[in-house]
C-alpha cells in the first residue's frame, strides 16, 4: 500500500475523530442458543462419521436435527453423485470447536455434489471446503464462528476452490477472518440469495471466470464484495463477473484479519479499509449494476490495480496487474454521515486526498494506474473503465494519479473520459436454475 502519510493537522484531526467514532464499529458475534437442541449422543456422532467414511456414489447422507459436537473432520474424498442433507440450517448444527487435527470442518471432493440444510460452527480452519468438484451446489448451508476473539476464527466460511459449475443459493456466512463466501480458481459460478455479514470480506470471487453474483445481502463486513485476481496461482486471470441486484450496505466492520507472514504476497485482505462496498483488484471484465450500495463509510466501489498493494508484480502465466474492461452503472449510492476509515492506508488516502474535499466518502474511486504500453495518456481510457450512473451530477468520483508516489499525487473528479459502456457477457444458464 501507499506508505508514509503526513497530511498536516487536518489529517491528525480526522484520525482523532475516526478513533472517537470507532466505538460504533460492529464486532458483536451473534450466537445461536443451542441449549434447547437435542445434543447428539456419542453413538449418533459415531454413526454420522461412519456415513462419511462409507459413503458410496449415488448415496444420500441424512443428518438429523440436533447439535453434533465433533472431534474429527467430516471428509468426502472422490465420491460422486452424493447428497449431504440436514434438517435445516437452524436444526442441524455440526460443531468443530473440539477439533484438534485438520483445518476444515467439512471437506468434500467429488462431482455432482449437493449440500443442503445444515450449519457448520467453529472449524479451526475453513468451515466447509469443496475442491476439484465438477457440479457442486450448496443450498441453505450456514458456516460461522462463535468465538469472542474473531481474529482466531477460521479463514473462509464457505469455500469452493478449483471447481467447475458452482451454485451457492440461500447460504449464510459470518465471522470469518478472511472471506465469508469465497469462490477461488473456479469456472461457471452462481452466488445468489445468500447473506454474508460480520466477516472481513463478505463475498469474494478470486481468479475465477464466468460468475454471476446476485440477489445477495452483504452487510457489516469490512468489505462487502471483492473481485480479485492475484499472481502466482494455478488459474491466472479470471474474468467475466457480474455483480447485480445485491444489497451491499453498511460494511463498516473493523478489519480483524491477521496478516500471513509466509509467502511473497502477504495477505491482501488485511489491506481492506473498513467501509468498503465493492473492491476490484486486478479484475477483468466485471459489470456492477442495479445494486444498492449504501452506508459504506469509505468508498462505494473501488477500482484498484495490483500496484497499490506494493507487493511484487510477477506476470508469470499471463497474469496482469491491471483492472480492465470494468462497467459500473445503474447503482443506487447513498453515502453515510461518517468519516472514511483511518486504520488502513487506502482509507487514509481517500479521506485526506480525494478530489471532493477532506473527509469525503467516495462513491467510486479509481486508483489511476494504467498500462502505458497501450497509451501514454489516461484520457484515452486505455483500460476501458466505464461508469454510467443516472445521478452522475451528484456522484463523488475520484481518479488518483499515484504513479509518482505521494510526492506527485494528484486527484481528479472529471468522469468524462470514463463515460462509456462495456456490457459483460456471461453464460450460467445451465446452472442458474439449480
N, C-alpha and C positions, 0 to 999 in steps of 0.2 A: 504494500500500500504506500501512499504518499506519506513521507515522514517529515519530522521536524517542523511542526506548525508553530508559528508565532504571529498571531493576528492582532496584537496590541490589546489594549484594555477592553475593547469590545468583546473579543473572544473570551477573555477572563470572566467578564460579566455573564456571558452566555453559559460558560461552564458552571458557574455558581448557580444560575437559575436552573440549569438542567439537573444538577445534583439535588436541588430542592424539589424538583418535580419527579425525581426518580422514585419517590415513595408511592407513586401511582402505578408503577410498572407491576404488572401481574406476575406473581410467582406461586400462586396457590395451586396445590395439587388436589384435584377432585378425586376422592377415594370412594369407591362403592362400598357400602356396608355389606359385608359378606357373612356377618354373624348369623343371620337368619337362614342362610342357604344350607342345603344338605352338604355336609362335609364328607367327601368321598373316603371310604374305608381303604385300608391297605390292600384288601383283596380287589376292590374296584380299580384302584390305581394300577395294580399289577396286571389286571385284565386289559386296561387301556394300553399300557406299554406293550403287552403281548400282541395286541391287534396291530400296532405299528410294525413290530418285528416280523410278524407273519403275513403282512398284507400281500395280496395277490392281485395281478392285473384284473381290472373289471369289478373289483370289490368295493364295498362301502364300509367305512369305519364310522359307526354311530357313537357319539359321545353324549351320554345322558346329562340331564340337568344336574348341577352340583358344582362344588368348589374342589378342584383337584390340586393338591399340593405335591408337586413332583420334584424328585431329586435327580432326575435323569432327563436328557433330551428326548424329544419325540422326533424320530428320523425316518423318512421315506427315501430310499435310495434306488432310483431307476425302476420304479413301478409305475406302469402306465394305466390310463383309464380308471383312475381312482377318485373316489369321493370321500371327503372327511367332513362330517356333518355333526354339529352340535344341536342343542335345543334352543339356541338363541344367544345373542351377544350378552344379554344380561343374565341368562340362565345357566350357561356353561362357561366356567372360568378355569383356565389352566394356569396355575401359578408356578413360576420357576424361581421364586425367591430363595429357595434352598438348593438351587443347582450349583454344584461345586466344580463340575467339569463341562467343557463345551461352551461355545459362545452363544449360539442361538437357542431360543426356547424350542421352536419347531423349525425343522429344515426339511424341504421337500425337493426331490429331484425326480422328474418323470414327465411324461407327455399326457395331455388331456386330463388335467387335474382340476377338480372342483373343491374349493374350501369354503365352508359357509357356516354361519350361525354359532360362533364361539368367540371367546376372548382369550388373549394371551397377556399375562401380567408378569412384570418384574424379571424378565430374562437378563442375564448378566451381560449379554452382547445384544444382538439383534433379536427383536421379538419373534417375527415369522419371516424366514428367508426361503425363497424359491429360486433355484438355479438350474440353468440348462433345460428349461421346460419349453416345449412347444405346445401351447394351449394351456394357459393357467388362468383360472377365474377365482377371484376372491370376492365373495358376496356376504355382506353383513358380518365382517370379521373386524374385531377390535384388538388393538395392541396398545399397551400403556405401561406406565410405571407408577408406583405408589410411594416412592421414597421421598423423604423430606429434602435431601440434598440432590437436586436434579442433575448436577454435574456428574454424579455417579451412575446415572441411568445409562441404558444401552444406546447404541449408535443409531440404528434405524428401527422403527416400529414395524412397518410392513415393507418388505424389501425384495421385490423381484429383480434379479440381475442375470444378464446374459440369457434372456428368454425371448421367445417369439410368440406373438398373439397373446397379449396380456390384457385381461379385463379386471378392473377393480371397481366394484359397484356397492354403494351404501356402506362403505367401510369407515372406520373411525381410527385415528391415530393421534396419540398425545404423549407429551412429556419426553420425547426422545432428545438426546443431546446433539443430534445432527438433524436428520430429516424424518418427519413422521411417515409420510408416504414417499418412498424413494424408488424410482424405476431407473436402472442403470444398464447401459450397454445392451439395450434390447430393441426389438423392432415390432411394429404393429401394436399400438398401445391405446387403451381407453381407460381413463380415470374419470369416473362420473358419480355424482350423487354422494360424494364422500365428505367427511368432516375431518379437519386437521386443526388442532389447537394445542397451545402450550409447548410446542416444540421450538427448537432453534429455527428450523425451516419447516414450513407446513407440507408442501408438495414439491418434490424435486424431480425433474426429468433431466438425466445426465447422460451425455454421449449416447443418445437414443434417437431413433428415427421413426417417422410416421406415427405421431402421437396426437391424441386429442384429449384435452383436459377440460371438462365442462360440468356445469350444474353442481359445483362443489362449494362448501362453506369453509373458508380458511380464515381463522381469526386467532388473535392472542398468541401469535408466534413472533419471533424476532423478524423473520422474513416470511412472506406469505407463499408465493410461488416462484420457484427458481427453474430456469432453463440454462444448464451449464454444459460446456464441452471442456474437458480437462486433458492435458497431454499425457503421453506415455501410458495409455490404456489400450487394451486389445482392439476395441472399437474406437476409431479415432474421432472423426467429426460426425456427430449425429445431426440430423436436420429434419425439417418439416414437422413442426409442432404448432398446434392451435390451442390457444387458451381462451375460452369464451364462456359467457353466461355464468360466471362464478361470482360469489360474494367474497371479496378479498378485503377484509375490514379489521381495523384496529389491531394491526400486527405490530404491537409496541412492547412485546415481552423482552426482558433482558436476554442477552445472548450468553447462555451458560455453557457453551461448547468449550471443551478442553482441547487445547492445541495438541496435535500429534507431532511429536519430535522426530519420529522416524520418517525417512523418505524425503526426496528433494522438493516436494510440493507443499509441505506443511499441511494445513487443513483449511481450505478456503472458506468453509462455513464460519470459522471464527471471525472473519472479517466483516460479516454482515452487520450493518448498523441496525439496531432496533428501530422499528418504524418504517420498514421497507415492504412495500406491497408486492411488487414483481421485480426480480433481478434477472437480467440476461447477461451471461458471461461467455464470450467467445461463441455465441449462439448463431445458428444458421437457419434461415428460412423459418421464421417464427411470426405468427399472426396473433395479436392480442386484441380482442374486441368484445363488445357487449358485456363487459364486466362492471360490477360495482366496486370501485377502488376507493375506499373511503376510510378516513380516520387514521391513516398511516402517517405518523408524525414526521418522518424524514423525507421519504420520496414515494410517489405512487408507482412509477415504472422507471427503472434504471437500466440503460443500455451501456454495458461495460465491455471493454476489451481486456484480454488477459494481462496486458501491460500494467494495468492498475494494481495488480497483486504484487508486483516486483519480484515474483518468482521467476526462475529461468524459463526462457522460451525455447522450446525444442519442437521443431516442425517435422519430427520423425513420423512416418506412416501417413504423411499428408495432412497432419493436424495443422490448423491455422489458429492463431491467437485472436483473430478479428471477429467481431459480431458483424454480420452482414445480412442483407435481404430481410429486414425487420419491418413489419407493418402493424402500427398501433392506431386503432380507430374505433369510434363509436362507443367509447367507455364513459362511465359516469365517475368523475373525480370529485371528491369532497375533502378539502384539507381540514385538519383539526386545528383547534386553538391550542397549539402546543409547540414547543421548540423542537427542532431536529435533534437527533441523538448526538451526544458528545463523547460516547465511550469508544467509538471506533473512528479511524482516520477519515474514512469516506464521509461519515456523518459530520465530522468537524469541517471538512471541505465544503459540504453542501450548506451547512449553517452559516459559515463565515464568508464564502466567496461565490455564492450563486449570483446570477445576473439580475436578481429582483430585490435584493436588499438583505442585510444581515438578519439571520434567524428565520428565514422564509422556507417553509416546507415546499418542495418542488413536486409538481405533478409528473413531469417527465424530465429525466436527466440523461444526457449523452456525454460520455467522458471525452469524446472528440478524437480518439486515436483512429488513424486510418492508414491504409496501405498506400504509401506514396509511389509504389511501382505501378499503381493503377492511375493515379492522378496526383499532381503536386498541390492541388487546390481543393479543399474540402467543400467549397461552394458548388463543385460539380457532383457532390454526394457520391463519392466513389464506392462507398459500402452499401449504397441503396437502403438508407434508413428512411422510412416513410411514416409520417404522422398526419392523420386527417381526423381531427376531433371537431365536432359540431360547435363547441363552445371555445374555439381556439383563441378568441379575443381575451378570455378570462383564464386561459391556461398558463400556468407558470412553468415555462420550459427553459432549461439552461443547457447550453453546449459549452463544455470546457475545452480549452486548449492546454493540455498538460505535457506536450511533447518535449518542452524545455524545462520540465520540473516546476517547482513552485516559484522559482525566481522569474520565470517568464509566463506565469499563469495568467490566462485571460478567460473571461466568461462572457458568453453572448446569449441574447434572448431571441435572436432572429430565427424564426422557424421556417422561413420561406424556402431555403434550399432543400427542405425535407418534406414538403407538402406534396407527396407522390402517393401512389398506390402500389401494393405488391401482394395480391392475394396468394395465399399458400395452399398448395394442393396436397391433401392427404386422402388416403383411402383405407378406412377402417370398417367399411360396410359389413365385411364378413364376420367381424367380431363384436360390433357395437350392439347388436341385438341380444347377445348372450346374457 
